[in-house]
Amino acid sequence: MFILNKKLISYFLMLMFIALLISIAAVSVNVAQAAALNYLTETTHSVLIGTVNTIYGAVTSGSSNFLRTKNQGYMVMSSASNGTEQETSFWSEITLDSVDTYIMSLKIDVAAKTSISNSTQKIYLYNYDTSAYEEVKSSSINTSDTDVVYLNEVNSTIAKYVSATNLLKIKIVVTNTSSFTASFDYVNIIYEYQPQVSNRVVCTYNVDNATLEEGTISANNAIYLKDRDASYFSVDSSASNKVAWNSIVTMDQPRSQIKTLIITYSGKYSTSCNNSWLSLWNYETGNWEVIYNFVSNTSTAIVRWLTSDPAYINKFVSEFNDVKVRLYNSASASFTRDADYLNVTIYYDTSNSVKSFSPDTLELDYGTISSGGVTNLSAFDNSSVVINSDAANKIAWKCQTTIDVDRQYIKFLTVMTRVKVNTATNSQYFSLWNNSTSSWNVFRTHTSSTNNENLIMTLTDPEGLYKYISSSGVIKARLYNSASSAFTRTTDVLTFCIEYGTVGTFEFAHLSDVHELIGSDNFKAIINELNNSIYPAFTAVTGDITDHGTHVQYDQYITDKALINGTVYTGPGNHDVRWWNANGKNDWKTKIGDLYYSFDYSGVHFVMMDSTVNLELDEKFGKAQLSWLSNDLSSVGTSKPIVIFAHHPFKIHDNVTGKAELLDLVKNYNVVAFISGHQHYYGYTIENGVLWEYITYIKDNTSQEYTTVKITPND
């Protein structure tokens, strides 16, 4: 990522690289050796019913395709006699992405209704140990949509239902004493497992925006959607008793890498209303498509829809990695929708380097460990740390890990833990230690649950990561919550996952047109600011360091330049070698050094070119220099980002010829910017993803302007 900051008038330009980019005394300490894990500890996958094989009854409308979303579009079956009662039943065989050994959670979600009341729905799974179907869930269903959920978190039990070739067979049976029709709206098989894929990553995006379609905001704004904390984004219904708004999330990952897309929403209503319709924008049809409908009343609903179907991911994620979410409902009278939480989470296979780490310490600020220890946090295996609350009904653990990757090259940091409580508690606060402020920063506020839930926080700002990763690679996380009475909290896993590249995060300063001796005072004022406020990785000066190219002016530049802390790279300008200096470029070589050269910094290749005579007069860089550039780039490779400096921009003479010549030479390389000066004013264009920028002058500019350029390892 390129960010240019112009003093006084700030410009923020982002350019994506093609190939890349409070202290509380602890009362208990548990220590282990931090481990660099081979894989991310947990991944979530969804698989859908494929072929429906009927046993009793017949499909009269719809198909298994109707079971992929919960949108009141049904696969309908008419019952038939099984000899003792009326029955609809079917089975389907599904292929999982994981072998049985690694699956730690299996959930089956079925939404259905029948034409008459008092029907019984049963879910069966085929037991490969006994070679027979086994009933795993039984529930009554009636004439309105009923959700039936089977959940198993015992690996040894789940393993019985998965064959040696990763097959799972499911049978769904509905019975009644009288003839009936069964309408199946939704069947989703969700399993969580230990991925044996080295590049699998999870990333979560908090939604903080909403475009209102129907209704009026009555409390707060869409920023309140970021956390599941019972603090609401409230919207009163319109005159026609409707509320509708939509939100958008732009992800950093391309849709081709996404393996699972998860949409989670939480909220409630001031009174009972018609069902709520959660929709995603279908980029293929250009319409909203309902993915989940749910009951709207005064109770808080937490809904979660996910898909691992590439066809669904492709139509719900745009080519620019956008996901648009919409929530609509209506009623017969006025009402208020209180929306608490909206989140998009993805599991994806990245092309970048990935490492995951387990914690090496577990400390308690509040509570006591009743079982387990820090080693139980290293794997997603349902082997947990169990902590009882203290006398004040509080629990807080804090853990740290030490990573072996230079934080400068880290693109994303994701911290994930899996927790549940045994009774209702106050919200949980998931935090990271801020090394800049020496305090905990809360990244996730989440209402608690008696079911296992993944709490995930992702930092996608590489520059901001510096606050939370120490110079020695230490990352600290904390989870705190309290209650009105004693409670127990169970934590299964804590994982620190980093995604990193070959380009680091750094900032350099760009100055131009000093025109010594005239600009000496301004130059020194800027140097003072660089040394005391900016601390650039290096400084680049793109020419016209002198006004007439005299020895006195060169010497003054050398004296002033020596005041800059750090390395300075200087390129020639027309005032340095052309105008009043008969010795021209020879004086430059004697006083300053090479006219053109290159250097590398933190994964980026920089080229300082000489544009002073050939480009200005003949509109070309010259054959010798272009030949040198060709040889220089041949050793760089086609993926490393390249930044080119020169004094003159191509704006001079509307220089089409020279620009085309340069572009032809670098067309197979990853040139991301051409940075220059000369014009004595600021300007830029972006063409084909390349920044062409020229900055203003120092000379007698009382504003003392310059730019800083921040580079981060974002793609």
Secondary structure, DSSP 8 states (H G I E B T S, - for coil): -EEEEESSS--------S--------SEEEE----EESS-S-EEEEEE--S-EEEESEEEE--GGGGSSBSS--EEEE-EE-SSSEEEEEEEEEE-SS-GGGEEEEEEEEEEEESSSSEEEEEEEEETTTTEEEEEEEEEE-SS-EEEEEEE--HHHHHHTS-TTSEEEEEEEEEESS--EEEEEEEEEEEEE----TTEEEEEEE----EEEESEEEES-GGGGSSBSS--EEEE--TTSEEEEEEEEE-SS-GGGEEEEEEEEEEEESS-EEEEEEEEEETTTTEEEEEEEEEESSS-EEEEEEE--HHHHHHHS-TT-EEEEEEEEE-SS--EEEEEEEEEEEEEE-SSEEEEE--SEEEEEESEEEE--GGGGSS-SS--EEEE--TTSEEEEEEEEE--S-GGGEEEEEEEEEEEESS----EEEEEEETTTTEEEEEEEE---SS-EEEEEEE--TTGGGGTS-TT-EEEEEEEEE-SS--EEEEEEEEEEEEE-SS--EEEEEE----BTTTHHHHHHHHHHIIIII--SEEEEES--BSS--HHHHHHHHHHHTTSSSEEEEE--HHHHTSS-TTHHHHHHHHT--SSEEEEETTEEEEE---TTIIIIISS--HHHHHHHHHHHHTT-SSSEEEEE-SS-TTGGG-HHHHHHHHHHHTTSEEEEEEE--SSS-EEEEETTEEEEE----TT-TT---EEEEE----
